[in-house]
């Protein structure tokens, strides 16, 4: 371990000198990122694991998943999730939660007190290792939420290594600048020893438990060169999958398989609320294709833990459009996310700092709906992730400001998706020569370019 630490120290020292000599700063402006991305597609070096190409991702809010809120209670749901076709399980943080300056009774799962332990409220390390084994036995993969930007106020590092933290003008610890996260304090990535310890902690979980990667919280607030080194170290143990909670294009080059499609999510909410038309989608995809490399995977979603707890349920934000928007996330280029309980029609905001739980006996059972969408994505190569997927070509209609229609195509595999993203019925004529012998996967109805669409109606036609 001492030898490895010395080697890593030298690597980080050389990296720091390189960045300093070239005048590069860890954090760049969005404008610079976009300009660099246009000329930097050749820099894409991340190699996706083979199983990623057909994958979907499912976020597990472990504390609120069951009344018990434990690892062992969640295990009972694995057969159901496997039957749905879920591929990647992303577990929200499972580490001990800080007590000092804690928010609410349970505190935030993102206020980490120890990076290499399991929160005893959730179970033991052995419980978690058994979960990983069972996930793999069921042909799924599992990633952990990682909080590299900050720790709890009572993390042992505050006493052992106060120099690892950012300090305010009076020399005191401080929350991340520009946030109201009063329960956590900012880490200082100018410190090379911190970088080494953080990477060792990441490697611990891959080595000791066999997990398949990480979802990295506010990844854009941590220097990109740190993530680049971390990914290389982790891939040296086993090929991993890395998801960044960020939209910076340069995070894809050497560190992350996938980034958040936050901007598109906000557009979906606005279109569902009648604040924007689908022309905003056209503008988004035109811009997105110039910013990100073809093999960069974007994550699209109608809900997640942040949206559900702070901005409302999918029914509050999207109303009658919620199903159409879900179908959209499964048919556009990118990987779809399902949040805990969405398959059971989750219709409440889950508490973030207090105990809560999902009602799995809801009358709005959406499991068949999501199962069908997952099956569609797996079976049609045109919908696969990254460069493995097919092209997307917009189909013009007679009402392009209200109807969003497109073709996904890869080789002989072809799919047509049509959405009425308005609260009124629309009579349309699709201007395409494709569609012969295509059938709607939801109704088995044959394709006809002349359509009468109900409000918020969606149709997906396939040629096999």
Secondary structure by P-SEA (a helix, b strand, c coil): caaaaaaaaaaaaaaaaaaaaacccccccaaaaaaaaaaccccccccccccccbbbbbbbccccccccccaaaaaaaaaaaaaacccbbbbcccccccccccccccccccccccccccccccccaaaaaaaaaaaaaacbbbbbbbbcccccccccccccccccbbbccccccccccccccccbbbbbcccaaaaaaaaaaaaaaaaacccccccccccccccaaaaaaaaaaaaaacbbbbbbcccccccccccccbbbaaaaaaaaaaaaaccccaaaaaaaaaaaaacccccbbbbbbcccccccccccccccccccaaaaaaaaaacccbbbbbcccccccccccccccbbbbbcccccccaaaaaaaaaaaaaacccccccccbbbbbbbbccccccbbbbbbbcccbbbbbbbccccbbbbbbbcccccccccccccccccccccccccbbbbbbbcc
